[in-house]
Amino acid sequence: MGNDLKTLSHRRKRSVATALMEAEEDHLLDCPNADFFIRFGAFLLDLILMTLILTGLEKLCSAAANIALTISQEAWIPRLSHTHVTTAVRFGFQLLRIWLIYLYFLWTTMSYGGTPAKLLMGLRVIDIHNGKNLGLFRLLVREIAMKMVGLLLFGLGFLMVFFRKDRRALHDLVCHSVVKRVHGAI
């Protein structure tokens, strides 16, 4: 009886948000693991989305370079050479590209449990032990280091999804993560 009251009082101290988060984490652990084809489809959709974003950004940077050249033709501003402006814009674009890729893959997966394409396809990347989103360090290892290793091994790191019952790739095994199908996916 005393233990029941202690457990009951412990449960009352939790907020509704905490209880819902814990219930969602338990639910995610019960969802089926995603197979290779749906993961590959989400990857292709991510590539398409990133290409659209980066192409639009590149056009914007090119327009900004042309505006800078036009403005520099005014007498009160020192003249800029086309080469200097183009080099500065390309350097700025490369820095912006790195930040966008970081935001797209790492921040969205850390904050929401997946990239926009994964989320659209009903997939979530979670910790295999507790169902929580991965932290920044584990995502850096997963997304950058281990995916490069998977590619260097002639793609075998990714193809492990075919051969393993739990459908986890090399980068999932190393980082203790799993990709789950949470809803609506084929």
Buried (B, 14 or more C-beta within 10 A) or exposed (E): EEEEEEEEEEEEEEEEEEEEBBEBBEEBBEBEBBBBEBBEBBBEBBEEBBEEBBEEBBEEBBEBBBEBBEEBEEEEEEEBEEEEBBEBBBEEBEEBBEEBBEEBBBBBBBEBBBBBBBBBBBBBBBBBEEBBBBEEEBBBBBBBEBBEBBEEEEEBBBBBBEEBEEBBBBBBBBBBBBBBBBEEBE
